[in-house]
Amino acid sequence: MAAGVLVIAVTLGGCATPGSAQSDPPNRAQSLWSARTDFVGDNSRVAQLADQAGFGPAGTFSLSLQTQQSPYAMTVAFTRLDKPFDALDFSASSTLMLGLVANLGEVSVTSGDHFSSLTESDASTALGFDVKELGRDEAKLTAYLDLSRH
């Protein structure tokens, strides 16, 4: 029987260049657009996307992917944070992951006893449109990135 959780053994952190999460929106949009994937089980693409979505600059983390049954999910587990957990807002990075991984239904972020989670439904409600549009319409992705910078 296949395991229901795939842990990406590569520890990610410091992978992003300084300011990469706030880089030029058209370039960032193009980079994110190119990194999108249909499947949460595409671990190398999901790991690359997690860093590009903005988790990398927050600290050192590992990913676990729940791929056995829907809703598919990923957990970003921080082993080191550059700021206190409560001082960080992971909603934009989580929203990008939900939008750019077609079958991803939930993103959880943990660090020690701290936990936050965002579902596809909650992200769509906050956006006012289906979060999956970020992965289907490059103009919507670019507009979202522009809004999230301000």
C-alpha positions in Angstrom: 0.0 0.0 0.0 1.4 3.4 -0.9 2.0 5.9 1.8 -0.6 8.7 2.0 2.0 11.3 3.0 5.1 12.1 1.0 7.7 14.1 2.9 10.0 16.1 0.8 13.4 15.3 2.4 15.1 18.4 1.1 15.1 21.1 3.7 14.3 24.4 2.1 15.4 27.7 3.5 17.4 30.6 2.2 16.7 29.3 -1.3 15.2 32.6 -2.3 17.3 35.6 -3.2 16.8 38.6 -0.9 13.6 40.3 -1.9 12.5 37.5 -4.3 9.0 37.5 -2.8 8.7 41.2 -3.6 10.5 41.1 -6.9 9.2 42.9 -10.0 5.5 41.7 -10.3 5.6 40.8 -14.1 8.8 38.8 -13.6 7.4 37.1 -10.5 4.1 36.4 -12.2 5.9 34.8 -15.1 8.1 32.7 -12.8 5.1 31.5 -10.8 3.1 30.9 -13.9 5.8 28.7 -15.3 6.1 26.8 -12.0 2.4 25.9 -11.7 1.5 22.3 -11.7 -1.6 20.1 -12.0 -0.7 17.7 -9.2 0.3 18.2 -5.5 2.2 14.9 -6.0 4.7 16.6 -8.3 7.0 17.1 -5.4 9.9 18.8 -7.2 7.5 21.4 -8.8 5.6 21.9 -5.5 8.8 22.4 -3.6 10.0 25.0 -6.1 6.6 26.7 -6.1 6.6 26.8 -2.3 9.8 28.7 -2.3 8.7 31.1 -5.1 5.3 31.6 -3.4 7.1 33.2 -0.4 7.6 30.6 2.2 11.4 30.5 1.7 12.3 34.0 3.1 10.4 33.2 6.3 12.8 30.6 7.5 13.8 26.9 7.1 11.1 24.4 6.3 10.2 21.0 5.0 7.1 20.0 3.1 4.8 17.0 3.5 2.3 16.3 0.8 -0.9 14.4 1.5 -1.7 12.7 -1.8 -3.6 9.5 -1.0 -7.1 10.9 -1.2 -8.9 14.2 -1.9 -8.8 16.9 -0.6 -5.1 16.8 -1.3 -3.1 18.9 1.1 0.4 20.1 1.9 2.0 21.1 5.2 4.8 23.6 5.5 6.7 22.7 8.7 9.1 25.4 9.8 12.1 24.2 11.8 13.4 27.8 12.0 11.7 31.1 11.6 13.3 34.5 11.1 10.4 36.2 13.0 7.8 34.9 15.6 5.1 32.8 14.0 2.4 35.2 15.1 4.1 38.1 13.4 4.0 36.3 10.0 1.1 36.2 7.6 1.2 33.0 5.5 -2.1 33.7 3.7 -0.7 35.2 0.5 1.8 32.3 0.1 -0.9 29.8 0.9 -3.3 31.4 -1.6 -0.6 31.2 -4.3 -0.1 27.5 -3.6 -3.8 26.8 -3.7 -4.2 28.7 -7.0 -1.1 27.3 -8.7 -1.4 23.6 -7.8 -4.5 22.5 -9.5 -5.6 19.7 -7.2 -4.4 21.2 -3.9 -7.2 21.7 -1.5 -5.5 22.9 1.7 -2.3 24.4 2.9 -1.2 24.1 6.6 1.7 25.9 8.1 3.3 24.7 11.4 6.1 25.7 13.7 6.4 24.0 17.0 2.9 24.3 18.6 1.8 27.0 16.2 -0.5 26.2 13.3 -2.4 28.0 10.6 -4.4 26.6 7.7 -6.1 27.8 4.5 -8.5 25.8 2.4 -9.4 26.3 -1.2 -12.9 27.4 -0.2 -11.7 30.0 2.4 -9.1 31.4 -0.1 -11.8 31.7 -2.8 -14.1 33.5 -0.3 -11.4 35.9 0.7 -10.5 36.6 -3.0 -14.1 36.9 -4.2 -13.4 34.5 -7.0 -12.3 30.9 -7.4 -8.7 30.7 -6.2 -7.9 28.2 -9.0 -8.3 31.1 -11.4 -4.8 32.2 -10.4 -3.5 29.1 -12.1 -5.8 29.4 -15.1 -5.6 33.1 -16.0 -2.1 34.7 -16.0 -3.7 38.2 -15.9 -5.5 37.3 -12.7 -2.3 36.0 -11.2 -0.5 39.3 -12.1 -3.3 41.4 -10.7 -3.3 39.4 -7.4 0.4 39.8 -7.0 0.1 43.6 -7.7 -2.7 43.9 -5.0 -0.8 41.8 -2.5 2.3 44.1 -2.7 0.3 47.1 -1.4 
